[in-house]
Amino acid sequence: MKIAVVILNWNGKKLLEQFLPSIIEHSEEAIVYVADNASTDDSVSFVKTTYPSIKIIQNKENGGYAKGYNDALKHIEADVFCLLNSDVEVTKNWLAPIIEVFKKEENTAIIQPKLLDYKKKDYFEYAGAAGGFIDKYGYPYCRGRIFDTIEKDKNQYNDTTEIFWASGACFFIRKEVFQQLNGLDESFFAHMEEIDLCWRAKNFGYHIKYVGTSEVYHVGGATLNNVNPKKTYLNFRNSLFTLTKNAKGILFFLITVRLILDGIAGIKFLIDFKPKHTMAIIKAHFSFYNSLINLLKQRKSTKNKIKYYQKTSIVLDYFVNKKNIYRSL
């Protein structure tokens, strides 16, 4: 099985200096690529000089995560792509358990390893933790992380199990499935496009797995941190995009409930003296409404919509019922 580990880079020389050594050392089963999103720093020349074995793909523009990977992966021949953030440290034998599952399970199309926090290595990392799910209204949560509550790793998620979405921080996908799904949705630019891709894969009947015997450490927020209103904007908008395109059920009802819940979130940001984040939510909704006609066309083309949620409202469970650990849900 031919594995391509593809690291998307944009002006990330410092991250490449820090994290490429572990990837080179522990990825002997794979070919390593750096896909550069038209960087203006000297990160490309650094890779060429320091790691001549790494293959470089130079995209013509910075199209974000989605377009960046779509453009780069067209030039790569492999059975499985690993989309790996530039701020991830991998561990010894991280690839072997992933490869084993792909070989044994033909209908498993996407896999995520255990994501731990690089800065606090005995805790899960926010962006994916031990595999993701969404509630009825499109809000994501993870085994090991619900909203801002992050669990300590006590080997409670060392299993291999079915999940709903895999984190884009370290995302394995079969090439044939990536092509069948026409890749990532470039209208997202960044954030939650992996959830959309996983949802579309689920609607086609594919399995998505979490493999807890493979571990990586993710810095998180290295390109856009949680205090940045742009991240709030992208997360709220793209969640609505994903819900509209893929959700089974009465869309008007789902969006109406989301409007109310997002409004409450906006008020909370105001109370917390974060008005820029409130404005980000408002802008996210206006962008969503401007995109609605195109989203409805995509929704119409999705024939096999599946039941996608285990919990009706993670917001209610977390903020009202005070259930902040996955196993308490």
PyMOL commands that set and color helices and strands:
alter all, ss='L'
color gray80, all
select helices_A, chain A and resi 13-26+43-50+64-73+96-104+175-180+186-188+193-203+229-246+251-271+275-290+292-301+314-320+326-328
alter helices_A, ss='H'
color red, helices_A
select strands_A, chain A and resi 3-9+30-37+55-59+80-84+88-90+108-117+120-124+132-134+140-142+145-146+149-150+160-162+170-174+207-218
alter strands_A, ss='S'
color yellow, strands_A
deselect
rebuild
show_as cartoon
